[in-house]
Each structure stands twice: as C-alpha cells, then as structure tokens.
Amino acid sequence: TVRHGFPYQPSALAFDPVQKILAVGTQTGALRLFGRPGVECYCQHDSGAAVIQLQFLINEGALVSVLADDTLHLWNLRQKRPAILHSLKFCRERVTFCHLPFQSKWLYVGTERGNIHIVNVESFTLSGYVIMWNKAIELSSKSHPGPVVHISDNPMDEGKAIHSVAWHHEGKQFICSHSDGTLTIWNVRSPAKPVQTITPHGKQLKDGKKPEPCKPILKVEFKTTRSGEPFIILSGGLSYDTVGRRPCLTVMHGKSTAVLEMDYPIVDFLTLCETPYPNDFQEPYAVVVLLEKDLVLIDLAQNTLQVLYKLKTSKVFEKSRNKDDRPNTDIVDEDPYAIQIISWCPESRMLCIAGVSAHVIIYRFSKQEVITEVIPMLEVRLFYEINDAESPEGEQPPPLSTPVGGSNPQPIPPQSHPSTSSSSSDGLRDNVPCLKVKNSPLKQSPGYQTELVIQLVWVGGEPPQQITSLAVNSSYGLVVFGNCNGIAMIDYLQKAVLLNLGTIELYGSNDPYRREPRSPRKSRQPSGDVKDNSFSRSRSSSVTSIDKESREAISALHFCETFTRKADSSPSPSLWVGTTLGTVLVIALNLPPGAEQRLLQPVIVSPSGTILRLKGAVLRMAFLDTTGCLLPPAYEPWKEHNVPEEKDEKEKLKKRRPVSVSPSSSQEISENQYAVICSEKQAKVISLPTQNCAYKQNITETSFVLRGDIVALNNSICLACFCANGHIMTFSLPSLRPLLDVYYLPLTNMRIARTFCFTNNGQALYLVSPTEIQRLTYSQETCENLQEMLGELFTPVETPEAPNRGFFKGLFGGGAQSLDREELFGESSSGKASRSLAQHIPGPGGIEGVKGAASGVVGELARARLALDERGQKLGDLEERTAAMLSSADSFSKHAHEMMLKYKDKKWYQF
C-alpha cells in the first residue's frame, strides 16, 4: 500500500516548487515522492539501475528520471499511482547530465563524449540537432544571441577542474566550483578571467600569498534576494587539515558564513525558492540536504526548525575512541548500540529497548528537563551450562490437560546482582558488561528519559548471549527479558533483580527433556545478523529455532491477569513464558497491596507448576474473555514523574489507585478465559482455568510461521500468521477456523523475518531495507478503497506570473531575447535523429494518463480544471492570432488606401 521511512541508498534529488513535491531516487532504481503529510508514493524502475538524476516538468504533473543504464523515463504524476509514459534508451553514448528549462519542451541531454542531444519531452523523441562540445563556439555564434563563454573542465587549467556551475538570475554572471576548494565568479561580458576568486575555507596567508588548496567543492548554488546580499550555498571545500571532521554544508550570506556539520556524507542538496523562474529574484527560504542516511531541512529565513523527536540510546554510555578499549568487539561486528527489540506501553509511556550488546534500557516519559547525577544501573549474571536438549525417543510430552508441578511450589527469592570484578581466578574475563555506563551527570531533555540501565555480564571468559525476548508492564513496575541461557525479571521501581534463572530451572523436577551438564563452550558467539542473508533452520518437530543453536531459548513473554492454576477461582497477575522448544511456563506474581507499600515490600515471584506444550517455538500469546474479546494487559496511566516534592505529595493523596487497572482485577470471581498460543507449527486455544485444549490448528507442515499476531479485523479478533513460504494466513478466534491463505512474499533475508508484524484493520509492516518500512494490507475493504485513500501527487495550481522585464529593458532591448527553439530544434529544420543513437520505448502508463487519471470527485475536478486551462490557453492563442490578423488587415488597408490615392486621378491608359 505505501512505503515509509528514509529511502535506502539515495542517489538523486528533485523538487517541484509549485506543486511542492519532493522526489528522491536511489541506487536500486527506486523512486520516492513526498508531499504534504499523508502524500507519499513509491515506484520502482524495472531495470533496477541506479537513478542518477531527476527533473520535474514543473507544475505539469510529470517527471523525468535518468538511470545509470543510459535510459530516460517520463513519469506521469497526474494519477495516484505514477506510471511510465515513455522511455528513451541511448545505445551509443553514456548519459551524464540532463537539463530541462522551466516551461520548455526541449530536454538537453549531455553525454560523456561531450555531445548535447535535444529531446522533445512531448513525444519523447530525439531531435536531429546535436551540439558538439568542440563546435560549441561556432554553433553558439550562429544561432544564439549574446556573448559566448567557453570554460574548460580540463584539470590542467591551473589545476582547477570544474564540479558545478550556477547562474545569477540576471544572466550576466555565473559561479563555478573547483577541485581545489575555490569559487570563481565570471562576467559574461569579460570572459577572459574571473572577476572574483573565493576560497571559503582556505586559510588566508600573509604577504598576499594564495591560500592553501582545500578539498573539492562538489556543488554550488547562487540564489538572489530583493532585499539583500545573495546566498552562496556549497558542499565540500574544507581544508585538508580538518581530518576526521564530518561532512559540511556552507551557507554564505553577505559577510556571514555558516558551516553546518552533517552526520553522514552529502549526496545532493537543493535550495527551495519562492519562484520557479530562473530569471527572477530567487528569494530562497530553505535548503534540502540529502544525506546517505538522513534528510535535513535548513530554514534560511529563521535557521528555527527542530526535529520532532529523536532518541539516542548511546548517550548513556561512554564512547571508546580506541577500538581496542571496546569490551564488546569480541561478540558483535556491527554498531554496539544497535537496537534489536522494543517493548512499549502507550498508556503509561514506558519504553524499553534491548540492544545488540546484551543491554536493556528502560525509559520514562517526562515533559520536564532533568539532570541525572548518577544513571541507575544493574548488572545481571545470566548463565547456565547445559547440554543440548534431548527428548527421550518414543516419550511423549505431558498432555496439556495435566498440570505439572507440586501443589505448593516454593517462592523464588529475589536475586541480587553480583559484585563487579574484571576477571575470574583463572584469568578469564568475568563479571564485565559489554558497555560502560557514564558516571558523570547526564542532562536529559523533555521526552523519554533514562530510568534504568541493565547489562548482562561476561561469565568465565564467555560473552553474554544476545537478548531474544523482552516485555514491560507499567502496572506491575516490572521488566522481563530472556535469551538462550535463561530469564531475568527486574523491578524497575525498586531497582532490584527479582528473578535470574536458567531455563531448565523453570521446570524444576518436571523437565520433559533429558539434559546433561556440559563443559564451557570454546567458540565465540556469532554476531546478531546472519551475514549471507540465508535462512536455514531445522525442520525437527521438537526444535525449529531461528538461530542454529539448539539450546532452549526464551522466545515469548506476556504479562497478564489470568488463572495461573487449575484450582484458581479468580485471575491474578502472572507472567507467561514461551520457549523455542514449544513449552509455555506460567510464573505467578504476588504484588504488595496498595501504592504506598509497592516501594517498601518486595514482589514475590513463584512458579505456578503449569506447563503447556506445542510443536515448534512459541511466538505469541494472548488472552480472550468468554465473548472472544481481547483482554489487554494491565497498565498504569501516565503521570508526570518529575514534579516538586510538595506537589508530588498532594498528587499522591488525590490519585490513590490500585496498582492494576485491568478490568478483570475488580472481579472477585471472574468468568472463564481463553489463552491463545501460536507457535511456528500450530496454534492452540486453551480454556482457563481448566487448561483444556478447546481448539487446535496445525498451521503448516512443510514450512514454519515467522510471525503470528492477534489483531482486530472487521469488528472481530483473529490470528494472523506470516509463513516462511511467503503465505499470509488468518484464523478466527477462538475457533481457529481458516479465513485466508494467500501468497504474498517469499522469505529472502533475515531482515523480513525479524521485523514482519501485523497490525489492526488488516495491515502489516516489515523493514524492506535498513531505512524503509513497507506497509501492506490483507483486508478486502482496504483494497477496494485504496485508490481513494491515496494522496494526490498532482493538483491543478496556477503557475506564478512571469517576472516583469521592466519598461526600459523592453524599450531599449536590454537583456537576451528568447530564441525560437521550435525553429531551431524542430524536425523541419534539424531533421530526424539517427535511429541507432537512441531507442524509443512506449511505457505501460499509456498516453491517456497525461490527461489525469485520478479517480473520484477530486479527479473529476482536476480534469475539469485542466480542460478549462487548456481552453483558456487555446483562447489565448486564438486571441493572439486574431490580433495578428487584425494588424495584418490594418496594414493591408493602409497600403490599399495609399495605392488608391496614388492612382485615383489617372486614366486607365496611364497605368
């Protein structure tokens, strides 16, 4: 349906100043169009060649894209889904640059041979007129009025290769950027030498010597204003002694020079101006800077734009300048601060992230700026040595209806984090986290502020395993996470570790697998992503985990208020834990009564003895009431945490509330519930508290489920699954009746497997590239209404009036006169181009798309407005022709009258 996010590997940029549409092309042949909020579009060139340039037909609803395979495409934007109208494939010359003047139908195409070919954008065919670079002066003197300026880009000319040229709007001066970091300003009346040479970042030397050379200025723009000095905007040009300095954009305005550092290399930039006419005062108001991984907008009128919000998780850690000092280089090859899992409670605004360096950060939202003197942190030693799990041959797992465990399980005492030491007795790295938390005061702006940092530590020379699952609950004040070693539960209110167990310890004496102690591993842990993008995994009925490790990892976590045991008469807080071996274990939570006691008494955690089994790794768990409605987890409503103490005490007295606000907590004896559990192979609906299997569905036998979510669709709840074979499947709840099975997309890389997720109303999302999110729909209603939901890429807008030339310029003929390019480039004078030079390819968009294919009322209005515009243009042409005919008739009448006066007194024989 739509693609969100920053275009991956951007390569080209263009802007329509009248329609206010921004276009970005990429190295993979993608085309992204952005307008007002809600107006964005994604297109893809079939060849997949890189987009090297984009040119709008300003206010005409069309765009020309230039690809690295020497193909030009004309896109029709007068429909909600753009289509290619024409293509032109150059066969004998490499295309290097294109230029389309405003309101012109002639596209200038430059090639690496120094030739300039002329393309008629209406028919998208080549004109026979060719400008050869070595004949440019001769041709210009014959057919173009005004002076001729010839500038060579030969590096031998004083070592100044030209990278870009920009004109002053009056056409009397232009500016060039060079490879030695200089700018030269030229006057067309005196082309022998530049009138001015500027080195923006060069050090001025004494004794009048030339400044030292700088890095190349890759692009320069020259924009004028009515009220003051012009703007000179450039990229590059820094001095060579600025080693390690980030890429910069320089804005020069009068005597002031602003150097703006960017986070990533600059791909291109454009200056946004009030007028589309190049021969008028430009009045620039902003600069769009396209970076490799970001898009920056600079306000030239007020330099007041702010990023809406950006959260950097790396701010809480010390950054090691020396790679050898980084303790996590042994376990990850990527960014040590990369985020792998996010858990968010929207009602309380509590945010929790798990990073690639085996760290967890808990954030609390606040509207107040605070300075945190010491960042709270906990270190967790989560390690358990066992052999790979083996199920005895022929032995069946315990049935779901039979609870496993003692009738009186003992509570698990709270755990304390270990004392910190750098090495064990045998010299191995021990009790050391992968990252170092800052020990200096941290200024935290309004927004998400660090509440607690949790890190897993090295154990006996072995690095901590990466976190595989994460969950936060604001009502309980708890965060839980797990990996292939075990599970840890944190009380973030009391800053204490409540639970720290290996997975096998959760079973107690009821472990259905035969496991043996094993010696410590000698091999290192592999990095987080699979480098070859392959997705190989076991098809065993007992083990189908995503990684190649067969140890039982924690794969799913879910806080809820439900029946933890068969004998329960009312629901209570609990944590449901799913593993990669298809086991679901239930942990009971005993919270202190009342809000005042929550910070004083510990939370008691105890196993319930309930164990459920499925085939394949557990992916998702949810709970329904008897009517089939989804039961949301308990939550604590958001309130400002950073308030003065006096005010805080008053607020506490006013807002005393129970810890949990789940609807079921107020009922002493509740009705039954359903637990919905989805694994890689099957789904089950368990009736609670009886723990009987009410419904069961084998989702796939030949493939496996990558993602399963319980979502709302058409006023009901269903289970949506995405399988590795590319199928999207949905099942009704609680009956698990199949509703949909459709092929969508095969699994091609790990990114899709890790990020695919379903949302409500029949939509799904996944990360299609490192910077882009693809949205899709599997709802018939959405598909039928999709055309009306898409934004308009083109709306009829009157083109601004052309600038007034002025009375004296018109009277005395000042300035360059417009040239009749139809006479110059038309087929009657220039002839036809060679067919072997370029091949014309009709596009799938069809010529009728130019007339506007937008549907609905807006489309009808657009077509009516276009018809009026065309009629007005025709009437204007007719008026001009009528005036010309009247002038001609008047001239003929005068001439006839003169002839009559001359011969009226003469006889016929005197003629």
Summary of the structure (lengths in Angstrom):
residues: 911
radius of gyration: 35.8
end to end distance: 84.3
largest distance: 142.1
contacts: 2723
relative contact order: 0.10
helix: 14%
strand: 37%
